[in-house]
């Protein structure tokens, strides 16, 4: 019998289950077996006790006079033993499920290292410690593939009780994965000397992270980068080359927004608190850099700072202001001071005034209700005209692009079809004709 207890000890260690729970489960399994053997529905009729040292099993029937009738194990036979085995397996699995749920619920959000097992559909199955977790496609870094046995670093994103099993959801795409990597690679972050104040991420492409230091002697950005970029390089390598911009945090929204748009140089930042919008003025040569590829830089900056970011060049900014001033000055009673207050509130176009409405003009700019309504009406009318002009300019630009495309198609031998087969002389003559030079001479 001592061999049985050794098996229970091993099982308890491997499955992280309390040994006493396993013994109690075994006792209940034996009671279920003997009840089935005697075809009894009375839950209190039989009892079982297992010696915690020797493993000796005692089975008995409770008699009406309070006494006990001991039941030899040999009397039960094969069928009750099979019943005991099934009940015992079921209870062991339930105990293991409860143990897993308790253990991994406490580790939620933790950075772990596992081993890739296989793909089930689009989900990656990862072995972590004594169980398997799954990483849905939405939590994977786009384009990343693992082979069986590959090392996988990820975070425990969620732990779900799914009835008979525990579902452990893992992630490499969540922003907290970046946070945990910084805590792992940068001691100052794990020690809270450097604080990660905000983060915005597009997995597999780019991440912006704003950091600040509670110790004036510690440079937050420099510590995160490391000597010759060693720390940030380790994180970028783990992410498969994903770009990381480390931004210096500032309590001033204007400074923070300027920092978040780096490497672009910002000329001016105008904040409109009513709309939650920041208008950024950058030079023409900085415009594409500020916007980023497919708008990625400005999009991440907006998410990092919590502001709706709009980028304009100085001529665009001045044009919007002049249109606004032209519309407002037509209203009798509007003073320069009122215009200055509107500018301070971040109203830089007729569209802003139309959207914000008259209440802010009354409370913040010192206008009467009647004057504020007139200003809003004037801006609304001008906004309609400006919108029509913008739509017309957009249509003309699209038409020009279509015309240029038609010219290219003509050179190539016809739009939408296969290039025509021409002789060198025919191709040269066609090109000269389009360019206005006439057919080539000899």
C-alpha positions as a Markdown table, in Angstrom:
| # | Residue | x | y | z |
|---|---|---|---|---|
| 1 | Unk | 0.0 | 0.0 | 0.0 |
| 2 | Unk | 2.9 | 2.4 | 0.6 |
| 3 | Unk | 3.5 | 2.2 | -3.2 |
| 4 | Unk | 0.1 | 3.8 | -3.7 |
| 5 | Unk | 1.0 | 6.7 | -1.4 |
| 6 | Unk | 4.2 | 7.2 | -3.4 |
| 7 | Unk | 2.2 | 7.4 | -6.6 |
| 8 | Unk | -0.1 | 10.0 | -5.0 |
| 9 | Unk | 2.9 | 12.0 | -3.8 |
| 10 | Unk | 4.4 | 12.0 | -7.3 |
| 11 | Unk | 1.1 | 13.0 | -8.8 |
| 12 | Unk | 0.6 | 15.8 | -6.3 |
| 13 | Unk | 4.1 | 17.3 | -7.2 |
| 14 | Unk | 3.7 | 17.0 | -10.9 |
| 15 | Unk | 0.2 | 18.4 | -11.1 |
| 16 | Unk | 0.7 | 20.9 | -8.3 |
| 17 | Unk | -2.3 | 19.5 | -6.4 |
| 18 | Unk | -2.6 | 19.2 | -2.6 |
| 19 | Unk | -1.8 | 15.6 | -1.6 |
| 20 | Unk | -4.6 | 15.6 | 1.0 |
| 21 | Unk | -7.1 | 16.5 | -1.7 |
| 22 | Unk | -6.0 | 13.4 | -3.7 |
| 23 | Unk | -6.4 | 11.2 | -0.7 |
| 24 | Unk | -9.9 | 12.6 | 0.0 |
| 25 | Unk | -10.8 | 12.0 | -3.7 |
| 26 | Unk | -9.6 | 8.4 | -3.5 |
| 27 | Unk | -11.7 | 7.9 | -0.4 |
| 28 | Unk | -14.8 | 9.3 | -2.2 |
| 29 | Unk | -14.0 | 7.1 | -5.2 |
| 30 | Unk | -14.0 | 4.0 | -3.0 |
| 31 | Unk | -17.3 | 4.9 | -1.4 |
| 32 | Unk | -18.8 | 5.4 | -4.8 |
| 33 | Unk | -17.6 | 2.0 | -5.8 |
| 34 | Unk | -19.0 | 0.2 | -2.8 |
| 35 | Unk | -22.3 | 2.0 | -3.1 |
| 36 | Unk | -22.6 | 0.8 | -6.7 |
| 37 | Unk | -21.6 | -2.8 | -5.6 |
| 38 | Unk | -24.4 | -2.9 | -3.1 |
| 39 | Unk | -26.8 | -0.9 | -5.3 |
| 40 | Unk | -27.3 | 1.7 | -2.5 |
| 41 | Unk | -28.6 | 5.3 | -2.9 |
| 42 | Unk | -27.9 | 6.2 | 0.7 |
| 43 | Unk | -25.0 | 8.7 | 0.7 |
| 44 | Unk | -24.3 | 8.0 | 4.4 |
| 45 | Unk | -24.5 | 4.2 | 4.4 |
| 46 | Unk | -20.8 | 3.6 | 3.6 |
| 47 | Unk | -17.5 | 5.1 | 4.6 |
| 48 | Unk | -13.8 | 4.9 | 3.7 |
| 49 | Unk | -10.6 | 5.9 | 5.4 |
| 50 | Unk | -7.0 | 5.7 | 4.0 |
| 51 | Unk | -4.1 | 5.8 | 6.4 |
| 52 | Unk | -1.9 | 8.8 | 5.3 |
| 53 | Unk | 1.3 | 6.9 | 6.2 |
| 54 | Unk | 0.8 | 3.3 | 5.1 |
| 55 | Unk | -1.9 | 3.8 | 2.5 |
| 56 | Unk | -4.1 | 1.1 | 4.1 |
| 57 | Unk | -7.7 | 1.3 | 2.9 |
| 58 | Unk | -10.6 | 0.7 | 5.4 |
| 59 | Unk | -14.1 | 0.3 | 4.0 |
| 60 | Unk | -17.2 | -0.1 | 6.2 |
| 61 | Unk | -21.0 | 0.0 | 6.3 |
| 62 | Unk | -22.7 | 2.2 | 8.9 |
| 63 | Unk | -25.2 | 0.1 | 10.8 |
| 64 | Unk | -28.5 | 1.3 | 12.4 |
| 65 | Unk | -27.2 | 0.7 | 15.9 |
| 66 | Unk | -24.3 | 3.0 | 15.3 |
| 67 | Unk | -21.8 | 0.2 | 14.7 |
| 68 | Unk | -19.7 | -0.5 | 11.7 |
| 69 | Unk | -19.5 | -3.6 | 9.5 |
| 70 | Unk | -16.0 | -3.8 | 7.8 |
| 71 | Unk | -16.0 | -4.7 | 4.1 |
| 72 | Unk | -13.0 | -6.6 | 2.7 |
| 73 | Unk | -11.6 | -5.1 | -0.5 |
| 74 | Unk | -11.5 | -8.5 | -2.1 |
| 75 | Unk | -15.3 | -8.7 | -1.9 |
| 76 | Unk | -15.8 | -5.8 | -4.3 |
| 77 | Unk | -14.5 | -7.5 | -7.4 |
| 78 | Unk | -13.6 | -6.1 | -10.8 |
| 79 | Unk | -16.6 | -3.8 | -11.7 |
| 80 | Unk | -16.5 | -1.7 | -8.4 |
| 81 | Unk | -12.8 | -1.3 | -8.8 |
| 82 | Unk | -13.3 | 0.0 | -12.4 |
| 83 | Unk | -16.0 | 2.4 | -11.0 |
| 84 | Unk | -13.5 | 3.6 | -8.4 |
| 85 | Unk | -10.9 | 4.2 | -11.0 |
| 86 | Unk | -13.3 | 6.3 | -13.2 |
| 87 | Unk | -14.5 | 8.4 | -10.3 |
| 88 | Unk | -10.9 | 8.9 | -9.1 |
| 89 | Unk | -9.7 | 10.0 | -12.6 |
| 90 | Unk | -12.6 | 12.4 | -12.9 |
| 91 | Unk | -11.9 | 14.0 | -9.5 |
| 92 | Unk | -8.2 | 14.2 | -10.2 |
| 93 | Unk | -8.9 | 16.1 | -13.4 |
| 94 | Unk | -11.2 | 18.5 | -11.6 |
| 95 | Unk | -8.6 | 19.1 | -8.9 |
| 96 | Unk | -6.0 | 19.7 | -11.6 |
| 97 | Unk | -8.3 | 22.1 | -13.4 |
| 98 | Unk | -8.9 | 24.1 | -10.2 |
| 99 | Unk | -5.2 | 24.1 | -9.5 |
| 100 | Unk | -4.4 | 25.4 | -13.0 |
| 101 | Unk | -7.1 | 28.1 | -12.8 |
| 102 | Unk | -5.8 | 29.3 | -9.4 |
| 103 | Unk | -2.1 | 29.3 | -10.4 |
| 104 | Unk | -2.4 | 31.0 | -13.8 |
| 105 | Unk | -5.0 | 33.5 | -12.6 |
| 106 | Unk | -2.4 | 34.9 | -10.3 |
| 107 | Unk | 0.1 | 35.1 | -13.1 |
| 108 | Unk | -2.1 | 37.0 | -15.5 |
| 109 | Unk | -0.1 | 39.7 | -17.3 |
| 110 | Unk | 3.2 | 37.9 | -16.6 |
| 111 | Unk | 6.0 | 37.5 | -19.2 |
| 112 | Unk | 6.6 | 33.8 | -19.8 |
| 113 | Unk | 8.8 | 31.7 | -22.0 |
| 114 | Unk | 7.3 | 28.6 | -23.6 |
| 115 | Unk | 7.8 | 26.2 | -26.5 |
| 116 | Unk | 5.9 | 26.2 | -29.7 |
| 117 | Unk | 4.0 | 23.0 | -30.2 |
| 118 | Unk | 1.7 | 23.4 | -33.3 |
| 119 | Unk | -0.8 | 25.5 | -35.1 |
| 120 | Unk | -4.5 | 24.7 | -34.8 |
| 121 | Unk | -6.2 | 26.7 | -37.5 |
| 122 | Unk | -4.6 | 30.1 | -37.1 |
| 123 | Unk | -3.9 | 29.8 | -33.4 |
| 124 | Unk | -0.5 | 28.9 | -32.1 |
| 125 | Unk | -0.4 | 26.3 | -29.3 |
| 126 | Unk | 2.4 | 26.9 | -26.8 |
| 127 | Unk | 3.7 | 24.7 | -24.0 |
| 128 | Unk | 4.1 | 26.7 | -20.8 |
| 129 | Unk | 5.2 | 24.9 | -17.7 |
| 130 | Unk | 2.8 | 22.0 | -17.2 |
| 131 | Unk | 0.1 | 23.1 | -19.5 |
| 132 | Unk | -0.7 | 24.4 | -23.0 |
| 133 | Unk | -1.8 | 27.9 | -23.9 |
| 134 | Unk | -3.1 | 29.2 | -27.2 |
| 135 | Unk | -2.3 | 32.4 | -29.0 |
| 136 | Unk | -5.1 | 33.5 | -31.4 |
| 137 | Unk | -4.1 | 35.1 | -34.7 |
| 138 | Unk | -5.3 | 38.5 | -33.3 |
| 139 | Unk | -2.6 | 38.3 | -30.6 |
| 140 | Unk | 0.2 | 37.2 | -32.9 |
| 141 | Unk | 2.7 | 39.6 | -34.5 |
| 142 | Unk | 1.7 | 39.8 | -38.2 |
| 143 | Unk | 3.9 | 37.7 | -40.5 |
| 144 | Unk | 5.6 | 35.9 | -37.6 |
| 145 | Unk | 5.8 | 32.1 | -37.8 |
| 146 | Unk | 7.1 | 29.5 | -35.3 |
| 147 | Unk | 8.2 | 26.0 | -35.9 |
| 148 | Unk | 7.6 | 23.2 | -33.4 |
| 149 | Unk | 10.2 | 23.5 | -30.6 |
| 150 | Unk | 10.9 | 27.2 | -31.1 |
| 151 | Unk | 11.2 | 29.3 | -28.0 |
| 152 | Unk | 8.2 | 31.7 | -27.6 |
| 153 | Unk | 8.2 | 34.7 | -25.3 |
| 154 | Unk | 4.8 | 36.1 | -24.6 |
| 155 | Unk | 2.5 | 37.4 | -21.9 |
| 156 | Unk | -0.3 | 35.5 | -20.2 |
| 157 | Unk | -3.1 | 37.7 | -21.4 |
| 158 | Unk | -6.2 | 35.9 | -20.0 |
| 159 | Unk | -7.2 | 32.8 | -18.1 |
| 160 | Unk | -10.7 | 31.5 | -18.7 |
| 161 | Unk | -12.7 | 28.8 | -16.9 |
| 162 | Unk | -14.2 | 26.9 | -19.8 |
| 163 | Unk | -16.1 | 24.3 | -17.9 |
| 164 | Unk | -14.1 | 21.1 | -18.0 |
| 165 | Unk | -10.8 | 22.8 | -18.9 |
| 166 | Unk | -8.8 | 26.0 | -18.4 |
| 167 | Unk | -8.1 | 28.2 | -21.4 |
| 168 | Unk | -4.9 | 30.2 | -21.2 |
| 169 | Unk | -4.7 | 33.0 | -23.8 |
| 170 | Unk | -1.3 | 34.3 | -24.7 |
| 171 | Unk | -0.2 | 37.4 | -26.6 |
| 172 | Unk | 2.8 | 38.9 | -28.4 |
| 173 | Unk | 0.7 | 41.7 | -30.0 |
| 174 | Unk | -0.6 | 43.4 | -26.8 |
| 175 | Unk | 1.1 | 46.6 | -25.7 |
| 176 | Unk | 1.7 | 45.1 | -22.3 |
| 177 | Unk | 4.1 | 42.6 | -24.0 |
| 178 | Unk | 6.4 | 45.6 | -24.8 |
| 179 | Unk | 6.0 | 46.8 | -21.2 |
| 180 | Unk | 7.1 | 43.5 | -19.8 |
| 181 | Unk | 10.1 | 43.3 | -22.2 |
| 182 | Unk | 11.3 | 46.7 | -21.0 |
| 183 | Unk | 10.9 | 45.6 | -17.4 |
| 184 | Unk | 13.0 | 42.5 | -18.3 |
| 185 | Unk | 15.7 | 44.4 | -20.2 |
| 186 | Unk | 15.9 | 47.7 | -18.3 |
| 187 | Unk | 16.4 | 47.3 | -14.5 |
| 188 | Unk | 15.4 | 50.9 | -13.9 |
| 189 | Unk | 11.9 | 50.2 | -15.4 |
| 190 | Unk | 11.4 | 47.1 | -13.2 |
| 191 | Unk | 12.7 | 49.0 | -10.2 |
| 192 | Unk | 10.2 | 51.8 | -11.0 |
| 193 | Unk | 13.0 | 54.4 | -11.3 |
| 194 | Unk | 11.8 | 54.9 | -14.8 |
| 195 | Unk | 8.0 | 54.9 | -15.4 |
| 196 | Unk | 6.3 | 54.0 | -18.7 |
| 197 | Unk | 3.6 | 56.7 | -18.8 |
| 198 | Unk | 2.0 | 55.9 | -22.1 |
| 199 | Unk | 2.3 | 53.5 | -25.0 |
| 200 | Unk | 0.8 | 53.1 | -28.5 |
| 201 | Unk | 1.6 | 50.1 | -30.8 |
| 202 | Unk | 0.9 | 48.6 | -34.2 |
| 203 | Unk | 2.3 | 45.1 | -33.8 |
| 204 | Unk | 5.0 | 44.2 | -36.2 |
| 205 | Unk | 5.5 | 47.7 | -37.5 |
| 206 | Unk | 6.0 | 50.4 | -34.9 |
| 207 | Unk | 5.6 | 51.2 | -31.2 |
| 208 | Unk | 5.8 | 54.6 | -29.4 |
| 209 | Unk | 6.5 | 54.6 | -25.7 |
| 210 | Unk | 6.6 | 57.7 | -23.4 |
| 211 | Unk | 8.9 | 57.4 | -20.4 |
| 212 | Unk | 9.8 | 59.6 | -17.4 |
| 213 | Unk | 12.3 | 59.3 | -14.5 |
| 214 | Unk | 11.6 | 59.8 | -10.8 |
| 215 | Unk | 15.3 | 60.4 | -10.3 |
| 216 | Unk | 16.7 | 63.6 | -11.9 |
| 217 | Unk | 20.1 | 61.9 | -12.2 |
| 218 | Unk | 18.7 | 59.1 | -14.4 |
| 219 | Unk | 18.0 | 59.9 | -18.1 |
| 220 | Unk | 14.9 | 57.9 | -18.9 |
| 221 | Unk | 15.4 | 57.8 | -22.7 |
| 222 | Unk | 19.2 | 57.0 | -22.4 |
| 223 | Unk | 18.6 | 54.2 | -19.9 |
| 224 | Unk | 16.0 | 52.6 | -22.1 |
| 225 | Unk | 18.3 | 52.7 | -25.1 |
| 226 | Unk | 21.3 | 51.4 | -23.2 |
| 227 | Unk | 25.0 | 51.7 | -24.0 |
| 228 | Unk | 25.3 | 51.9 | -27.8 |
| 229 | Unk | 21.7 | 50.8 | -28.1 |
| 230 | Unk | 22.2 | 47.4 | -26.5 |
| 231 | Unk | 19.0 | 47.3 | -24.4 |
| 232 | Unk | 16.6 | 48.5 | -27.1 |
| 233 | Unk | 18.4 | 46.3 | -29.7 |
| 234 | Unk | 17.5 | 43.2 | -27.6 |
| 235 | Unk | 13.9 | 44.2 | -27.5 |
| 236 | Unk | 13.7 | 45.0 | -31.2 |
| 237 | Unk | 15.3 | 41.6 | -32.0 |
| 238 | Unk | 12.7 | 39.8 | -29.8 |
| 239 | Unk | 10.0 | 41.6 | -31.8 |
| 240 | Unk | 11.5 | 40.7 | -35.2 |
| 241 | Unk | 12.6 | 44.2 | -36.1 |
| 242 | Unk | 9.6 | 46.2 | -35.0 |
| 243 | Unk | 10.6 | 49.9 | -34.7 |
| 244 | Unk | 10.4 | 51.4 | -31.3 |
| 245 | Unk | 10.3 | 55.2 | -30.7 |
| 246 | Unk | 11.2 | 56.2 | -27.1 |
| 247 | Unk | 9.5 | 59.5 | -26.3 |
| 248 | Unk | 10.4 | 61.7 | -23.3 |
| 249 | Unk | 7.3 | 62.3 | -21.3 |
| 250 | Unk | 6.2 | 65.8 | -20.4 |
| 251 | Unk | 3.1 | 67.1 | -18.4 |
| 252 | Unk | 2.7 | 69.8 | -21.0 |
| 253 | Unk | 0.5 | 68.4 | -23.8 |
| 254 | Unk | 2.1 | 70.7 | -26.3 |
| 255 | Unk | 5.6 | 69.5 | -25.5 |
| 256 | Unk | 4.5 | 65.8 | -25.3 |
| 257 | Unk | 2.8 | 66.0 | -28.7 |
| 258 | Unk | 6.0 | 67.6 | -30.2 |
| 259 | Unk | 8.1 | 64.8 | -28.7 |
| 260 | Unk | 5.7 | 62.1 | -29.9 |
| 261 | Unk | 6.0 | 63.2 | -33.6 |
| 262 | Unk | 9.8 | 62.8 | -33.7 |
| 263 | Unk | 11.9 | 62.4 | -35.7 |
| 264 | Unk | 9.8 | 65.2 | -37.4 |
| 265 | Unk | 10.5 | 68.8 | -36.3 |
| 266 | Unk | 7.4 | 70.6 | -35.1 |
| 267 | Unk | 7.1 | 74.4 | -35.6 |
| 268 | Unk | 4.0 | 75.0 | -33.5 |
| 269 | Unk | 1.3 | 73.2 | -31.6 |
| 270 | Unk | -2.2 | 74.6 | -31.2 |
| 271 | Unk | -4.6 | 72.9 | -28.8 |
| 272 | Unk | -8.4 | 73.0 | -28.9 |
| 273 | Unk | -9.6 | 71.5 | -25.6 |
| 274 | Unk | -13.3 | 71.7 | -26.7 |
| 275 | Unk | -12.6 | 69.3 | -29.6 |
| 276 | Unk | -9.7 | 67.4 | -28.0 |
| 277 | Unk | -7.7 | 68.2 | -31.1 |
| 278 | Unk | -4.1 | 69.3 | -31.6 |
| 279 | Unk | -3.2 | 71.2 | -34.7 |
| 280 | Unk | 0.5 | 70.7 | -35.6 |
| 281 | Unk | 2.3 | 73.1 | -37.9 |
| 282 | Unk | 5.4 | 71.6 | -39.7 |
| 283 | Unk | 7.5 | 72.8 | -42.6 |
| 284 | Unk | 6.9 | 71.3 | -46.0 |
| 285 | Unk | 10.1 | 69.3 | -45.8 |
| 286 | Unk | 8.9 | 67.7 | -42.5 |
| 287 | Unk | 5.3 | 67.0 | -43.6 |
| 288 | Unk | 5.8 | 63.4 | -44.9 |
| 289 | Unk | 8.1 | 62.6 | -41.9 |
| 290 | Unk | 5.5 | 63.8 | -39.4 |
| 291 | Unk | 2.7 | 61.9 | -41.1 |
| 292 | Unk | 4.8 | 58.7 | -41.5 |
| 293 | Unk | 4.3 | 55.8 | -43.9 |
| 294 | Unk | 0.6 | 55.4 | -44.5 |
| 295 | Unk | -0.1 | 57.8 | -41.6 |
| 296 | Unk | 1.5 | 55.6 | -39.0 |
| 297 | Unk | 3.6 | 58.2 | -37.2 |
| 298 | Unk | 0.8 | 60.7 | -36.6 |
| 299 | Unk | -1.7 | 57.9 | -35.8 |
| 300 | Unk | 0.5 | 56.5 | -33.1 |
| 301 | Unk | 1.3 | 60.0 | -31.8 |
| 302 | Unk | -2.5 | 60.6 | -31.4 |
| 303 | Unk | -3.0 | 57.3 | -29.5 |
| 304 | Unk | 0.0 | 58.0 | -27.3 |
| 305 | Unk | -1.0 | 61.5 | -26.3 |
| 306 | Unk | -4.8 | 61.0 | -26.3 |
| 307 | Unk | -5.3 | 64.0 | -28.7 |
| 308 | Unk | -6.8 | 64.0 | -32.2 |
| 309 | Unk | -3.7 | 65.2 | -34.2 |
| 310 | Unk | -4.1 | 67.3 | -37.3 |
| 311 | Unk | -1.0 | 68.2 | -39.3 |
| 312 | Unk | -0.8 | 71.4 | -41.4 |
| 313 | Unk | 1.9 | 73.3 | -43.3 |
| 314 | Unk | 2.3 | 77.0 | -42.5 |
| 315 | Unk | 0.5 | 78.1 | -45.7 |
| 316 | Unk | -2.4 | 75.8 | -44.9 |
| 317 | Unk | -2.5 | 77.0 | -41.3 |
| 318 | Unk | -2.5 | 80.7 | -42.5 |
| 319 | Unk | -5.1 | 80.1 | -45.1 |
| 320 | Unk | -7.5 | 78.6 | -42.5 |
| 321 | Unk | -6.9 | 81.5 | -40.1 |
| 322 | Unk | -7.4 | 84.1 | -42.8 |
| 323 | Unk | -10.7 | 82.4 | -43.9 |
| 324 | Unk | -11.8 | 82.4 | -40.2 |
| 325 | Unk | -10.9 | 86.0 | -39.6 |
| 326 | Unk | -12.6 | 87.1 | -42.9 |
| 327 | Unk | -15.8 | 85.4 | -41.9 |
| 328 | Unk | -15.8 | 86.6 | -38.3 |
| 329 | Unk | -14.9 | 90.2 | -39.0 |
| 330 | Unk | -17.9 | 90.6 | -41.3 |
| 331 | Unk | -20.0 | 90.3 | -38.1 |
| 332 | Unk | -20.5 | 93.7 | -36.5 |
| 333 | Unk | -19.4 | 93.9 | -32.9 |
| 334 | Unk | -16.5 | 91.3 | -33.0 |
| 335 | Unk | -13.3 | 92.8 | -31.5 |
| 336 | Unk | -9.7 | 91.9 | -32.0 |
| 337 | Unk | -9.6 | 90.7 | -28.4 |
| 338 | Unk | -12.4 | 88.3 | -29.1 |
| 339 | Unk | -10.5 | 87.0 | -32.1 |
| 340 | Unk | -7.4 | 86.5 | -29.9 |
| 341 | Unk | -9.4 | 84.5 | -27.4 |
| 342 | Unk | -10.8 | 82.3 | -30.1 |
| 343 | Unk | -7.3 | 81.6 | -31.3 |
| 344 | Unk | -6.2 | 80.8 | -27.7 |
| 345 | Unk | -9.0 | 78.3 | -27.5 |
| 346 | Unk | -7.6 | 76.5 | -30.6 |
| 347 | Unk | -10.3 | 77.8 | -33.1 |
| 348 | Unk | -8.2 | 78.0 | -36.2 |
| 349 | Unk | -10.8 | 77.5 | -38.9 |
| 350 | Unk | -14.5 | 78.1 | -39.7 |
| 351 | Unk | -15.1 | 74.4 | -39.3 |
| 352 | Unk | -13.9 | 74.6 | -35.6 |
| 353 | Unk | -16.4 | 77.4 | -34.8 |
| 354 | Unk | -19.2 | 75.5 | -36.5 |
| 355 | Unk | -18.4 | 72.4 | -34.5 |
| 356 | Unk | -17.9 | 74.0 | -31.1 |
| 357 | Unk | -21.0 | 76.2 | -31.3 |
| 358 | Unk | -22.0 | 79.4 | -29.6 |
| 359 | Unk | -21.7 | 78.4 | -25.9 |
| 360 | Unk | -17.9 | 78.6 | -25.8 |
| 361 | Unk | -18.0 | 81.9 | -27.6 |
| 362 | Unk | -20.3 | 83.3 | -24.9 |
| 363 | Unk | -18.5 | 81.8 | -21.9 |
| 364 | Unk | -14.9 | 82.1 | -23.0 |
| 365 | Unk | -14.7 | 85.0 | -25.6 |
| 366 | Unk | -17.1 | 87.4 | -23.9 |
| 367 | Unk | -19.6 | 87.5 | -26.7 |
| 368 | Unk | -23.3 | 88.1 | -26.2 |
| 369 | Unk | -25.7 | 85.3 | -27.1 |
| 370 | Unk | -26.9 | 87.2 | -30.2 |
| 371 | Unk | -23.3 | 88.0 | -31.3 |
| 372 | Unk | -22.2 | 84.4 | -30.8 |
| 373 | Unk | -25.1 | 83.1 | -32.9 |
| 374 | Unk | -24.2 | 85.5 | -35.7 |
| 375 | Unk | -20.5 | 84.4 | -35.6 |
| 376 | Unk | -21.5 | 80.7 | -35.7 |
| 377 | Unk | -23.9 | 81.4 | -38.6 |
| 378 | Unk | -21.3 | 83.3 | -40.5 |
| 379 | Unk | -18.7 | 80.5 | -40.0 |
| 380 | Unk | -21.2 | 77.8 | -41.0 |
| 381 | Unk | -22.0 | 79.6 | -44.2 |
| 382 | Unk | -18.3 | 80.1 | -45.0 |
| 383 | Unk | -17.5 | 76.5 | -44.1 |
| 384 | Unk | -20.1 | 75.3 | -46.7 |
| 385 | Unk | -18.3 | 77.4 | -49.4 |
| 386 | Unk | -14.9 | 76.1 | -48.3 |
| 387 | Unk | -16.1 | 72.5 | -48.3 |
| 388 | Unk | -17.4 | 72.9 | -51.9 |
| 389 | Unk | -14.1 | 74.4 | -53.0 |
| 390 | Unk | -12.2 | 71.5 | -51.4 |
| 391 | Unk | -14.4 | 69.0 | -53.1 |
| 392 | Unk | -14.0 | 70.7 | -56.4 |
| 393 | Unk | -10.2 | 70.8 | -56.0 |
| 394 | Unk | -10.2 | 67.1 | -55.1 |
| 395 | Unk | -12.3 | 66.2 | -58.1 |
| 396 | Unk | -9.9 | 68.2 | -60.4 |
| 397 | Unk | -6.9 | 66.5 | -58.9 |
| 398 | Unk | -8.5 | 63.1 | -59.5 |
| 399 | Unk | -9.3 | 64.1 | -63.1 |
| 400 | Unk | -5.7 | 65.1 | -63.6 |
| 401 | Unk | -4.4 | 61.8 | -62.2 |
| 402 | Unk | -6.8 | 60.0 | -64.5 |
| 403 | Unk | -5.7 | 62.0 | -67.5 |
| 404 | Unk | -2.0 | 61.3 | -66.7 |
| 405 | Unk | -2.8 | 57.6 | -66.3 |
| 406 | Unk | -4.5 | 57.6 | -69.7 |
| 407 | Unk | -1.4 | 59.2 | -71.3 |
| 408 | Unk | 0.8 | 56.5 | -69.7 |
| 409 | Unk | -1.6 | 53.8 | -71.0 |
| 410 | Unk | -1.4 | 55.3 | -74.4 |
| 411 | Unk | 2.4 | 55.1 | -74.4 |
| 412 | Unk | 2.2 | 51.5 | -73.2 |
| 413 | Unk | -0.2 | 50.5 | -75.9 |
| 414 | Unk | -3.7 | 51.1 | -74.6 |
| 415 | Unk | -5.3 | 51.3 | -71.1 |
| 416 | Unk | -6.3 | 48.0 | -69.4 |
| 417 | Unk | -4.8 | 45.8 | -72.1 |
| 418 | Unk | -1.6 | 44.2 | -73.1 |
| 419 | Unk | 1.1 | 46.6 | -74.4 |
| 420 | Unk | 0.9 | 46.8 | -78.2 |
| 421 | Unk | 3.8 | 45.3 | -80.1 |
| 422 | Unk | 5.6 | 48.1 | -82.0 |
| 423 | Unk | 8.8 | 48.5 | -83.9 |
| 424 | Unk | 11.4 | 50.8 | -82.4 |
| 425 | Unk | 10.6 | 53.5 | -85.1 |
| 426 | Unk | 6.8 | 53.4 | -84.2 |
| 427 | Unk | 7.5 | 53.7 | -80.4 |
| 428 | Unk | 9.9 | 56.6 | -81.0 |
| 429 | Unk | 7.4 | 58.4 | -83.2 |
| 430 | Unk | 4.6 | 57.9 | -80.7 |
| 431 | Unk | 6.6 | 59.2 | -77.9 |
| 432 | Unk | 7.7 | 62.3 | -79.9 |
| 433 | Unk | 4.1 | 63.0 | -80.9 |
| 434 | Unk | 2.9 | 62.9 | -77.3 |
| 435 | Unk | 5.8 | 65.1 | -76.1 |
| 436 | Unk | 5.1 | 67.7 | -78.9 |
| 437 | Unk | 8.2 | 67.1 | -80.9 |
| 438 | Unk | 6.6 | 65.6 | -83.9 |
| 439 | Unk | 7.9 | 62.5 | -85.6 |
| 440 | Unk | 11.6 | 61.9 | -85.4 |
| 441 | Unk | 13.6 | 62.8 | -88.5 |
| 442 | Unk | 15.8 | 60.1 | -89.8 |
